Amino acid sequence: MILSIKNIHKSYGNLNVLQDFSLELDKSRIHCFFGPSGCGKTTLMHVMAGILKPDSGEIIIPKDIRFSYIFQEERLLPWMTVEENVALVLQDLKDQGSIERQVKASLSLVELNDFAKYFPSELSGGMRQRVSIARAFAYEGEVLAMDEPFKGLHLKLKQNLMDAIYKYWTLHKPYTYFITHDIDDALYIADDIYIFDGPPMRLVEKINIQIPHELRKDHPELLMDYKIKLSNQTTSLTQPSN
Ligand SMILES: Nc1ncnc2c1ncn2[C@@H]1O[C@H](COP(=O)(O)OP(=O)(O)OP(=O)(O)O)[C@@H](O)[C@H]1O
């Protein structure tokens, strides 16, 4: 099965961000959206998730599909504890015992079980972001959509989180796609990297990473050719043309 958008148009006033834009994503791979700031990645993600209505075009997704969406900012409720923030997305879905188990399992994936009773204001920015990732895990959407989920996190923590996301993906196999500006993040976890330019957004290249995830952490040299390719593409996009 695939998630598909076809011939989508989306403008903000005179700015055409998506112009006759089409894309198909399957479940068997982790997809990464890469491209210069302002090219339209978030707009694309919002349109795909139904958060933003396109001006025209078709969104073809399986019926009643649920999105676990991680936004650029954490969007936690300050008056609720960590566990309450995570449990919030489960209220309509499960009984109390299952909710508690699910919250615990999700917090454990992001290594925050010890902070379940803390309030957001008592946590660092990185910890708050991990809570928002745990919340997305707990919801168990059939789609895991992430807009720069690792922004501002230091390397070790990012790797732990990407490992957690990969583990979650192998367990649940949701459609998974994320936006990043960081080449190393893309190469660490993605199977397909879409390099975009714009606006209007266009696909410059799709890079298919052939190295198994299990080898990437300990053998970054295997990713070197991809890294050079991605760096060259990025430089050519961000350099002003003469
Ligand atoms: N609500 C809005 N109203 C007007 N213009 C907007 C709105 N949202 C986005 N834009 C503009 O549309 C373009 C695409 O924005 P978008 O956020 O989709 O890009 P992006 O690739 O995700 O950027 P970044 O990497 O910086 O987050 C940008 O020029 C942005 O300023």
The ligand as an SDF file (V2000), in Angstrom:
LIG
                    3D

 31 33  0  0  0  0  0  0  0  0999 V2000
    1.1220   30.3150    6.5080 N   0  0  0  0  0  0  0  0  0  0  0  0
    1.9400   30.8420    5.5960 C   0  0  0  0  0  0  0  0  0  0  0  0
    1.6640   32.0260    5.0320 N   0  0  0  0  0  0  0  0  0  0  0  0
    2.4790   32.5760    4.1000 C   0  0  0  0  0  0  0  0  0  0  0  0
    3.6220   32.0100    3.6620 N   0  0  0  0  0  0  0  0  0  0  0  0
    3.9590   30.8380    4.2060 C   0  0  0  0  0  0  0  0  0  0  0  0
    3.1420   30.1870    5.2050 C   0  0  0  0  0  0  0  0  0  0  0  0
    3.7450   29.0180    5.5520 N   0  0  0  0  0  0  0  0  0  0  0  0
    4.8680   28.9360    4.8210 C   0  0  0  0  0  0  0  0  0  0  0  0
    5.0050   30.0220    4.0130 N   0  0  0  0  0  0  0  0  0  0  0  0
    6.0860   30.2700    3.0510 C   0  0  0  0  0  0  0  0  0  0  0  0
    6.0850   29.1760    2.1380 O   0  0  0  0  0  0  0  0  0  0  0  0
    7.4170   28.7740    1.8290 C   0  0  0  0  0  0  0  0  0  0  0  0
    7.5910   27.3170    2.1910 C   0  0  0  0  0  0  0  0  0  0  0  0
    7.5320   27.1960    3.6200 O   0  0  0  0  0  0  0  0  0  0  0  0
    7.7510   25.8120    4.3690 P   0  0  0  0  0  0  0  0  0  0  0  0
    7.6950   26.0730    5.8250 O   0  0  0  0  0  0  0  0  0  0  0  0
    6.8510   24.8010    3.7960 O   0  0  0  0  0  0  0  0  0  0  0  0
    9.2550   25.4810    3.9130 O   0  0  0  0  0  0  0  0  0  0  0  0
   10.3350   24.5070    4.5570 P   0  0  0  0  0  0  0  0  0  0  0  0
   11.0630   23.8990    3.4140 O   0  0  0  0  0  0  0  0  0  0  0  0
    9.6690   23.5780    5.5140 O   0  0  0  0  0  0  0  0  0  0  0  0
   11.2640   25.5060    5.3420 O   0  0  0  0  0  0  0  0  0  0  0  0
   12.1550   25.2490    6.6850 P   0  0  0  0  0  0  0  0  0  0  0  0
   13.1460   24.2110    6.2960 O   0  0  0  0  0  0  0  0  0  0  0  0
   12.7870   26.5850    6.9340 O   0  0  0  0  0  0  0  0  0  0  0  0
   11.2100   24.8240    7.7780 O   0  0  0  0  0  0  0  0  0  0  0  0
    8.3440   29.7130    2.5890 C   0  0  0  0  0  0  0  0  0  0  0  0
    8.7130   30.7580    1.7310 O   0  0  0  0  0  0  0  0  0  0  0  0
    7.4580   30.2390    3.7080 C   0  0  0  0  0  0  0  0  0  0  0  0
    7.8610   31.5260    4.1040 O   0  0  0  0  0  0  0  0  0  0  0  0
  1  2  1  0
  2  3  1  0
  2  7  2  0
  3  4  2  0
  4  5  1  0
  5  6  2  0
  6  7  1  0
  6 10  1  0
  7  8  1  0
  8  9  2  0
  9 10  1  0
 10 11  1  0
 11 12  1  0
 11 30  1  0
 12 13  1  0
 13 14  1  0
 13 28  1  0
 14 15  1  0
 15 16  1  0
 16 17  2  0
 16 18  1  0
 16 19  1  0
 19 20  1  0
 20 21  2  0
 20 22  1  0
 20 23  1  0
 23 24  1  0
 24 25  2  0
 24 26  1  0
 24 27  1  0
 28 29  1  0
 28 30  1  0
 30 31  1  0
M  END
$$$$
